[in-house]
Amino acid sequence: MVALIINIYNASGVYSKISDSLLIDTSFIADSQKIAIDSTQTDSTDNAVLDAPIDYQAKDSILYSLDNKHIYLYGEAKIKYGKMDLTAEYIEINMDDETIYAKGLPDSSGQLKNKPVFVEGSDTYNAEEMKYNFKTKKGIIKNVMTNQQNGYLHAETTKRQANTEIHLAKGKYTTCNAPHPHFYIALTEAKAIPNDKIVSGPAYLVIEDVPIYFPLLPFGFFPNRKGHTSGLIMPNYGEEERRGFYLQNFGYYFAFNDYIDYKITGDFFTKGTWGTHHEINYRKRYRFNGGFSFSLYSNAQGDIDLPQNYYHQNDFSLQWRHSQDAKANPYRTFSSNVNISTSSYSKMNIKTPSAHLNNIQSSNIAFSKRWPNKQYNFSANISHSQNILTKDINFTAPSLSFNSGRYYPFQKKFRTGKMKWYEKIELSYSALLENKLKSKDTLLFRKFQFTENQFGFKHDIPVRVNFKALKFFNIAPQISYSGRIYTEKTVKHWVNVYDENGNYLRKEYKDSKVKGLYYAHSFAPSVSLSANPTLYGMYQFKKGMKIQAIRHVIDPSISFSYVPDLSKIPFYPNYYVQQTDSLLNPIDKYYSQFETGIYGTPTTRKQSGILNFSLRNNVEMKYLVSNDTSVQTKKIKIIDNLNMGISYNPFAEGENTPKWSDINISTSNRLFKDKIDIRFTSTASIYSLDSTGKRIDYNHFVWQTSDKIVRFTRASISVSTSFSSKQAEAKKEENERIAYDIFGERYSNYVDFSVPWQISFDYNLIYSKMLLEPVITQTFSFNGNINLTPKWKITMRSGYDFDKKQLTYTEVSIFRDLHCWHASFSWVPFGYMKSYTFTIQANESMLQDLKWIKRDSWFDNR
């Protein structure tokens, strides 16, 4: 028991009165004693200093000294005052000068435990000891570590000002979260302005306690703002054999607001090459987001004084991505994914091996609209595809389509009784307008030169009805109206050919394009007949056997479609013109005036039809699985979708037009709990080869010339499998998100050491024998990674080409986790991209330029 005389003071610390003597048992102040000092209630004549109650508690004990107005808290002490929280092993409150003092206390081993942690708003300070004044809101902190956005500030002595600025001496700035950081930038003196910047005097780099005084920075400046911040972008430097020494990505970043930013950078080479890059990103929450980038390069190689050795080329790259939020509009969407560049730009400026292995670029800009409560849909597209190797570029600009749903014009709105046959008549409408352009990327912006241009419009109105007959058969007669609009037609005519001396040689047929606006249309009646029954077969085993039953499901399908001869209709032959011989006499050959049109001719001169046969098979097995407590029944697929198909054209004419198509066989299956994926396809012909074996003889079947039934022309089998530890699947999505947050587009730099191993294999075998000589192609590829230790990981990708008897593209990478750093070594041991790269780099994106790279690059040495 302790006898205390409690003096009552007002909020200003002025003596008010003496209360009665109290006996307080301090032994009960234990696990969670909490007391509040309310200093906001004052006399009307007094001025309040503290603007909120002070809540404090301690796990061990609380001692009061009313003479000098001190409170002592021992054991996991905690204080809460307004937005301020303080925890420490020992805290002393001085109510006379409105200060608190906190520190850690040594444990039985002499180590300080529960060092002070001071939290105010979003700021956190970890220290050995500290003193804070409630009135001035200033503090002195010893050996502090505080988090400043993506970095940490350490200092021997730190003074916290009332405006939350931090003045420190003998400081350290680092992105390493260890109490004793592995690296830091030593700051002789510095000032940190929260949510703004950190400014220091002379600074130098320290790695593993080894100071690196060169280069000595006369001052330091570290952005410390939340969100986007405008500022300089420091360049990369290096050397290329073709273009010389360079400075790349030097520029400025403009953070206009939360919705849009802009980055401009430039590249400069000593041999005359220069380039500029512009990038804009934009976002509006719940509406859309996207980005636009444009690069322009003036590539120069060699010596300008040696024309035979000098090369100059202007290149560009254009990218645009835009996506609409699903909540923005349920009936209207707009998106874009544009990626277009000159082929030489890709060769000169894309350095990653994976990008060079991709020779196809494509783009698409799409708009779509549908009408609520109506069956109308409209879409507009602009698309492009480009082959980097051939420099061919294809545009479809624009492609406009309109479609309506199915309508039943004779169906009653309030029908009673059984549906009549005519109520099943349905019609729909579709329209499409396209403009297709072809060019070389070198001609793209030279007076809009295109090597080929096709424009056309078509619309179709099919009217059909469907009947069911004999349970399995579907009969669907149809009549369709089709129309085409073209801006040119083809005219064939004979021309005289002369030699260089003007002597007549011969006559030749020549195609001429006649410009104009032409509309061609037709009514095309047709009928189709189909049957799709399902057959089941089951074999059940004797009781007591582990295998209970095997079920075979067969889905045969047969269909026939027919279009009659329309040549006797007077109007349609106008589309087809009879050809003449060299004497201009008509012969029994016709050509279509619209055969080169984008949609062809809307009608044909002859009857046509096709008969299709297909067969799908599935085989399943049911078996018993027993354990200690029960017996369960499970199913396994033995054959999954074994498909076979062939078609017959009874109206095919000519020795080079077969009546029977090839037989196509395909199947796929997944084994061992879907771990192994097997796919098989094959093609077989029922026609034999001629006596020389150089062409297919469509007049003779295989069984007429040999003891075989069919002649296999192509077969392929692919087997793929992947295995991984349980941690790999559980952390797949998380790893992708973390990697993007840390490294942005540099995803390949992120390695998750918590996943022990992953590996996948792919094997492909292709057998082709169109004529006599077979061609066999086999490839095998694999990639995987494994943790050698918790801090070491190795990854590898490679393969083998059995035809060329050599390894395919191979890359081996080794990664080492250095806590706040990482080291990597990537090696391509052979081939066109033979190279190596060794990198040591800080993990945090804020210090991504703090790195050392040693490499022998295939790109730089070309």
Residue, then its C-alpha position, 0 to 999 in steps of 0.5 A: m500500500v502506498a499513501l498518496i496526496i493527490n494534487i488537482y491541477n487544471a489544464s494549465g498546470v495551475y494548482s487548484k486544491i488538495s484532495d483527501s489522502l488516498l491509499i492506493d494499492t499499486s499491486f493491482i496495476a497489472d495486465s491492462q490497467k488503463i487510466a485517462i487524464d482529462s485535461t480538457q475540462t478547465d476553469s473559464t479563466d484558464n487557457a487549455v494546453l492539451d486539446a484531448p484526454i491522455d489515455y495510458q496503460a502499462k502491463d507491469s506497473i504505473l507509479y505516480s509522483l504528485d510532488n513533481k507531477h510525473i507518471y511512470l509506466y513500466g512494461e509494454a506501456k502505451i499512450k494515446y493522445g489524439k492522433m498520436d500513439l506511443t508504445a515502449e517498455y518505459i514511458e515517463i509523463n511530465m505534466d509540468d512541462e507537458t512532455i513525455y519520455a520513452k525508451g526501451l529497457p534491457d532484458s535478462s540478456g542485456q538486449l533492449k526490448n520494446k523500443p519506442v514506436f511513435v505513430e502520428g497519422s501516417d508517420t511511424y518512427n522506431a527509435e531507441e529513446m525519444k522525447y516529445n512535447f505536447k504543447t510545441k509538438k516537437g520531439i527529439i529522437k535517438n537512433v530513429m528509423t522511419n518509413q518515408q513512402n518507399g524508403y527508410l530514414h535512419a539517423e543518430t539524432t533526429k528533431r521533429q518540428a511542429n510542422t512534421e518536418i524532420h531534421l536529422a544528422k548523420g542520417k541514412y536513406t535506404t529502401c532496405n527494411a532491415p534494422h541494420p540496412h545492407f546498403y544506404i546513402a549516407l547523409t551528413e545532414a538532411k531535412a525530410i518534408p513529409n509527402d514532398k521531398i528529402v533534401s540532404g547535404p553531401a552524400y555518398l553510397v555505402i554497401e555492406d558498411v563499405p563507403i564508396y566516396f566516389p562519386l561524392l554527391p554535393f547534395g541529395f534530392f529524393p522525391n517523397r510524394k504520394g501518387h504521381t510526381s513530376g521530375l527528370i528521368m535519368p538516362n541509361y548509357g552504353e555502347e552498340e557496335r553499329r550505332g556507337f556510344y549512347l544515352q537512352n531514356f533521358g527526359y522528363y515526366f509530367a504528372f498533370n493530375d490523377y487522370i493524365d500524365y505525360k513522359i517524353t524521353g530521347d535517345f542519342f548515339t555518337k554515330g548520328t542516330w537519335g530518337t524521341h519517345h512520347e507516352i501519355n497515360y490516362r484514366k477515369r475511374y469507372r469510365f475508361n483507362g488507356g495509354f498512347s505512345f509514339s516513337l520516332y527514330s532517325n537511324a544512321q550507321g556507318d560513315i557518311d563520307l563512305p556512301q557504300n558503308y552508310y545507312h540511314q532510315n527513318d522509323f516509327s512506332l505507334q501504340w495505343r491501348h484503351s479499355q472501357d470499364a464494364k460499369a460505364n455503359p451496358y449497351r455501348t463499348f469501345s476498345s483499342n489495342v494498336n501496335i504498328s511500326t516499321s519493320s526496321y524499327s523493330k529490328m533496331n530497337i527491340k532488344t528482348p529475344s522473345a520480342h524478336l521471335n515474334n514476327i507478327q504485329s496486329s492491331n484492332i480498334a473496336f466499337s459496338k452498340r446494341w439497342p435495349n429491348k431490341q435485337y439490333n447490333f452494330s459494330a465498327n472495327i479498324s484492324h491491321s496485321q503486319n509481318i516484320l520479315t516480309k514487310d507486308i501490311n494489311f489494313t481493314a479500315p473500316s469494317l462496319s456490320f449490322n445484324s438483327g436477331r431472328y424474327y417470326p413474322f407469322q407467329k401469333k402474339f397470343r397463340t392457342g393450340k399447337m404451333k403451325w408449321y408456318e409460324k416457325i418461319e424465321l428471317s434475319y438481316s445482316a450487312l457488312l461493309e469493308n475496305k481492305l488495303k495492302s502495302k509494304d511498311t516502307l510505302l505506308f506514309r509515302k503519298f498513301q501508296f497501297t499495292e492493293n485495295q478492295f472495297g465492298f458491301k454485302h447484305d443478306i436476308p435469309v428466310r428459313v423454316n425447320f421441320k423435324a421428321l422421323k424423330f432424328f431428321n431435320i429438314a431446313p429449306q431456305i431462300s436467301y436474298s444476297g446483294r453486293i456493291y463493288t466499285e469495279k469489275t473485271v473485263k477480259h479481252w484479247v490483246n496483240v503482243y509485239d516484239e521490240n521491233g514491232n513485229y506481231l507475235r501472238k494474242e494474249y488474254k488480259d484482265s482489265k479493271v473497270k471503275g464504277l458502282y455496280y450492284a449484283h444480287s440474287f435469290a438463292p434457294s437451298v435445302s438441307l437435311s441432317a440427322n444427329p442420333t446418339l447411340y449408347g453401348m455398355y459392357q458390365f463386368k461381373k460383381g466383385m471386380k474393381i472395374q464395374a462397366i465400360r460405356h461407349v457413346i457414339d454420335p454419328s452425324i450426316s447432313f446434305s445441302y443443295v443449291p439448284d442450277l440458276s443459270k436458266i434465270p435470265f438476269y444472273p448470267n449477266y454476271y458471267v460473261q462467255q469467253t472467246d478464242s483468239l478469233l473472238n469466237p465464243i467458247d463454252k467458258y465463262y468468267s465472273q465479272f466480280e470474281t476478284g471482288i472482296y465477296g465474290t459473285p452472289t450466285t453461281r451458274k451451276q448446281s452445288g451440294i455437299l454431303n457430310f459424314s462425321l462420327r464422334n466417340n467417347v469411351e468411359m470406364k467406371y471403377l471402384v476405389s476403396n479406402d479405410t472407411s468407404v468404397q467410392t465409384k469413380k469415372i475415367k475417360i479412356i477415349d475423349n472425343l475421337n472424331m472422324g469426318i469426310s464429305y462428298n460432292p456429287f456435282a464436282e467436275g473435272e479431273n482435278t476436282p475430287k468428289w471425296s474429301d480427305i478423311n480427318i481424324s482427331t482425338s484428345n485426352r487428359l491423363f493422370k488427373d489432367k496432368i498430361d494432355i495428348r492431342f492427335t490429328s491425322t489426314a488420309s486420302i482415298y485417292s491414289l498417286d499416279s504412276t510417277g508418284k508426282r500427283i494425285d490421281y482423282n480417277h483411281f482409289v487407293w484400294q484399286t492400285s494397292d492392298k491398302i484402303v487409305r493413304f495417310t498424308r499427314a499425322s501429328i501428335s502433341v504431348s504436353t504436361s506441367f508439374s509444380s509445387k503446391q505453392a506455385e498454383a496458390k500464388k500464381e495470381e498474387n505473383e503476377r500482381i506483385a511483379y507488376d506493382i514492383f517492376g511495372e513492365r519489367y516483369s521478367n526481373y521478378v522471381d518468387f523464391s517461395v515457390p520451390w519448383q515448376i516445370s513443363f514439357d511439350y513434344n510435337l511430332i508431325y508426319s507428312k507424306m503428300l506424295l512419295e517422300p515422307v517428311i517427319t518433323q519432331t520438336f521437344s521443348f521444356n522450361g522450368n525453375i527450381n530453388l537450389t536453396p531458399k535464396w538461390k533459384i535457377t530457370m531454364r528454357s530449351g528444346y531440341d529439333f530432331d530434324k535439324k539435330q540441334l538444340t533450339y533457343t536456349e536460355v539459362s538464368i540464375f537468381r540470388d535473393l540479396h534481401c533488398w537487392h537481387a543478382s541475376f545471370s542470364w546466359v544464351p550459350f549459342g545461336y544467333m542470340k548468343s549473349y550473357t547478362f549479369t545484373i546486381q540491382a536494388n529491388e525497390s522501383m524507386l531506386q531502379d537505376l541503382k544497379w550494375i550491369k555487365r553484359d555481352s549482348w547479341f543486340d549491341n554486337r550486331 
